Amino acid sequence: MPDSLPVHLNRTDIHSLEVPNEFDATGSFDVRLVNHGEALHVHLHLDDSLSSVASLDATNHHVRAETDRLVRITVDGDGPVRGKLKVVTGYGAETRYIDIYIPEGGTENEPVIVDDELSKPQPKPAPESEPGLEDLSAGPILAAGGFTVLIAGLITLVLTESLLLTAVAVLAVTILLGLLSVAVRSS
Protein backbone atom coordinates (compact mmCIF):
# COMPACT_ATOMS: atom_id res chain seq x y z
CA MET A 1 0.00 0.00 0.00
CA PRO A 2 1.55 3.37 -0.97
CA ASP A 3 2.49 5.89 1.73
CA SER A 4 0.93 8.75 -0.19
CA LEU A 5 -1.85 9.32 -2.68
CA PRO A 6 -0.38 10.81 -5.89
CA VAL A 7 -2.32 13.57 -7.68
CA HIS A 8 -0.72 14.82 -10.92
CA LEU A 9 -1.43 18.41 -11.94
CA ASN A 10 -0.83 20.13 -15.32
CA ARG A 11 0.76 17.01 -16.85
CA THR A 12 -1.25 16.95 -20.10
CA ASP A 13 -2.86 20.40 -20.17
CA ILE A 14 -3.35 23.45 -17.97
CA HIS A 15 -5.40 22.56 -14.86
CA SER A 16 -5.42 18.88 -15.88
CA LEU A 17 -5.90 16.32 -13.11
CA GLU A 18 -4.74 12.72 -13.05
CA VAL A 19 -5.81 10.75 -9.98
CA PRO A 20 -6.20 7.06 -9.14
CA ASN A 21 -9.76 5.71 -9.02
CA GLU A 22 -9.37 4.45 -5.45
CA PHE A 23 -7.03 4.45 -2.50
CA ASP A 24 -6.92 2.18 0.57
CA ALA A 25 -5.72 3.91 3.73
CA THR A 26 -4.68 2.01 6.85
CA GLY A 27 -4.27 5.23 8.79
CA SER A 28 -3.30 8.85 8.24
CA PHE A 29 -1.78 9.54 4.84
CA ASP A 30 -0.47 12.31 2.58
CA VAL A 31 -1.96 13.53 -0.68
CA ARG A 32 1.07 14.21 -2.88
CA LEU A 33 0.26 17.08 -5.26
CA VAL A 34 2.75 16.80 -8.15
CA ASN A 35 2.69 19.90 -10.36
CA HIS A 36 4.17 19.40 -13.84
CA GLY A 37 3.44 22.96 -15.06
CA GLU A 38 2.47 26.45 -13.96
CA ALA A 39 1.48 27.37 -10.41
CA LEU A 40 -2.15 26.73 -9.48
CA HIS A 41 -4.59 26.33 -6.63
CA VAL A 42 -6.00 22.95 -5.63
CA HIS A 43 -9.11 22.45 -3.51
CA LEU A 44 -9.51 19.20 -1.52
CA HIS A 45 -12.76 18.10 0.13
CA LEU A 46 -13.72 15.02 2.16
CA ASP A 47 -17.33 13.86 1.77
CA ASP A 48 -19.54 13.36 4.85
CA SER A 49 -18.75 9.67 5.43
CA LEU A 50 -15.00 10.19 5.07
CA SER A 51 -14.96 13.34 7.22
CA SER A 52 -16.57 11.35 10.05
CA VAL A 53 -13.20 9.59 10.61
CA ALA A 54 -10.67 11.84 8.85
CA SER A 55 -9.79 15.53 8.61
CA LEU A 56 -7.76 18.04 6.62
CA ASP A 57 -5.95 21.00 8.20
CA ALA A 58 -6.80 23.18 5.18
CA THR A 59 -8.83 22.67 2.01
CA ASN A 60 -7.22 25.18 -0.38
CA HIS A 61 -3.59 24.77 -1.39
CA HIS A 62 -1.30 26.77 -3.66
CA VAL A 63 1.15 24.57 -5.56
CA ARG A 64 4.08 26.41 -7.10
CA ALA A 65 5.26 25.65 -10.63
CA GLU A 66 7.15 22.39 -11.12
CA THR A 67 6.98 21.39 -7.43
CA ASP A 68 5.44 18.76 -5.17
CA ARG A 69 3.35 19.51 -2.12
CA LEU A 70 2.23 17.11 0.61
CA VAL A 71 -1.17 17.59 2.25
CA ARG A 72 -1.84 15.49 5.36
CA ILE A 73 -5.16 13.71 5.85
CA THR A 74 -5.39 12.64 9.48
CA VAL A 75 -7.44 9.53 10.19
CA ASP A 76 -8.60 9.68 13.81
CA GLY A 77 -11.59 7.33 13.77
CA ASP A 78 -12.30 3.66 13.09
CA GLY A 79 -13.61 2.14 9.89
CA PRO A 80 -14.80 0.51 7.94
CA VAL A 81 -15.58 3.68 6.01
CA ARG A 82 -15.82 4.25 2.29
CA GLY A 83 -15.96 7.81 1.05
CA LYS A 84 -14.82 10.21 -1.63
CA LEU A 85 -12.02 12.75 -1.77
CA LYS A 86 -12.89 15.58 -4.16
CA VAL A 87 -9.96 17.26 -5.99
CA VAL A 88 -10.62 20.52 -7.86
CA THR A 89 -8.34 22.78 -9.96
CA GLY A 90 -8.95 25.85 -12.07
CA TYR A 91 -11.59 27.14 -9.66
CA GLY A 92 -13.94 24.32 -10.68
CA ALA A 93 -12.73 23.86 -14.26
CA GLU A 94 -11.49 20.32 -13.47
CA THR A 95 -12.93 18.04 -10.79
CA ARG A 96 -12.07 14.42 -9.93
CA TYR A 97 -13.24 12.06 -7.19
CA ILE A 98 -11.14 9.36 -5.54
CA ASP A 99 -12.79 6.50 -3.64
CA ILE A 100 -11.06 6.21 -0.26
CA TYR A 101 -11.46 3.08 1.84
CA ILE A 102 -10.50 2.92 5.51
CA PRO A 103 -10.83 -0.65 6.84
CA GLU A 104 -12.00 -1.66 10.30
CA GLY A 105 -9.38 -0.64 12.86
CA GLY A 106 -8.11 1.75 10.21
CA THR A 107 -6.21 4.06 12.51
CA GLU A 108 -2.55 3.28 12.87
CA ASN A 109 -0.83 4.09 16.09
CA GLU A 110 1.32 7.00 15.04
CA PRO A 111 4.47 7.49 17.09
CA VAL A 112 4.33 10.00 19.89
CA ILE A 113 7.47 12.09 20.23
CA VAL A 114 8.27 12.86 23.86
CA ASP A 115 10.72 15.60 24.74
CA ASP A 116 13.62 14.46 26.97
CA GLU A 117 12.89 17.35 29.36
CA LEU A 118 9.65 15.63 30.43
CA SER A 119 11.62 12.70 31.92
CA LYS A 120 13.45 14.96 34.39
CA PRO A 121 11.83 15.71 37.78
CA GLN A 122 10.33 19.15 37.99
CA PRO A 123 11.23 21.40 40.96
CA LYS A 124 8.53 21.76 43.59
CA PRO A 125 7.13 25.26 43.90
CA ALA A 126 8.02 27.13 47.09
CA PRO A 127 5.14 27.24 49.56
CA GLU A 128 3.50 30.60 49.85
CA SER A 129 3.85 32.17 53.29
CA GLU A 130 2.08 35.10 54.82
CA PRO A 131 4.23 38.20 55.32
CA GLY A 132 5.68 38.50 58.81
CA LEU A 133 6.35 41.60 60.86
CA GLU A 134 9.91 41.78 59.47
CA ASP A 135 8.50 42.16 55.92
CA LEU A 136 6.67 45.39 56.78
CA SER A 137 8.43 48.70 56.17
CA ALA A 138 9.01 51.13 59.04
CA GLY A 139 6.98 53.96 57.51
CA PRO A 140 3.46 52.75 58.33
CA ILE A 141 4.49 51.64 61.83
CA LEU A 142 6.04 55.02 62.61
CA ALA A 143 3.03 56.84 61.17
CA ALA A 144 0.65 54.89 63.42
CA GLY A 145 2.86 55.56 66.46
CA GLY A 146 3.13 59.27 65.65
CA PHE A 147 -0.62 59.59 65.26
CA THR A 148 -1.13 57.94 68.67
CA VAL A 149 1.33 60.37 70.35
CA LEU A 150 -0.36 63.33 68.65
CA ILE A 151 -3.78 62.34 70.00
CA ALA A 152 -2.34 61.74 73.48
CA GLY A 153 -0.71 65.19 73.40
CA LEU A 154 -3.93 66.92 72.41
CA ILE A 155 -5.85 65.15 75.18
CA THR A 156 -3.20 66.26 77.70
CA LEU A 157 -3.50 69.87 76.51
CA VAL A 158 -7.25 69.92 76.89
CA LEU A 159 -7.20 68.35 80.35
CA THR A 160 -4.35 70.35 81.97
CA GLU A 161 -4.62 73.78 80.36
CA SER A 162 -0.99 74.38 81.25
CA LEU A 163 1.05 76.70 79.04
CA LEU A 164 4.30 74.85 79.68
CA LEU A 165 2.71 71.48 78.87
CA THR A 166 1.17 72.95 75.73
CA ALA A 167 4.57 74.23 74.53
CA VAL A 168 6.25 70.88 75.24
CA ALA A 169 3.45 69.00 73.48
CA VAL A 170 3.68 71.23 70.37
CA LEU A 171 7.48 70.78 70.30
CA ALA A 172 7.15 67.00 70.69
CA VAL A 173 4.52 66.78 67.95
CA THR A 174 6.69 68.88 65.60
CA ILE A 175 9.74 66.66 66.20
CA LEU A 176 7.63 63.52 65.77
CA LEU A 177 6.13 64.77 62.50
CA GLY A 178 9.64 65.58 61.20
CA LEU A 179 10.88 62.11 62.11
CA LEU A 180 7.81 60.56 60.51
CA SER A 181 8.32 62.41 57.25
CA VAL A 182 11.98 61.29 57.11
CA ALA A 183 10.98 57.67 57.85
CA VAL A 184 8.26 57.64 55.20
CA ARG A 185 10.59 59.08 52.52
CA SER A 186 13.32 56.54 53.23
CA SER A 187 11.01 53.50 53.04
Buried (B, 14 or more C-beta within 10 A) or exposed (E): EEEBBBBBBBEEEEBBBBBEEEBEBBBBBBBBBBBBBEEBEBBBBBBEBBBEBBBBEEEEBEBEEEEEBEBEBBBEBEBEBBBBBBBBBBEEEBEBBBBBBBEEEBBEEEEEEEEEEEEEEEEEEEEEEEEEEEEEEEBEEBBEBBEEBBEEBEEBBEEEEEEEBBEBBEEBBEEBEEEBBEBBEEE
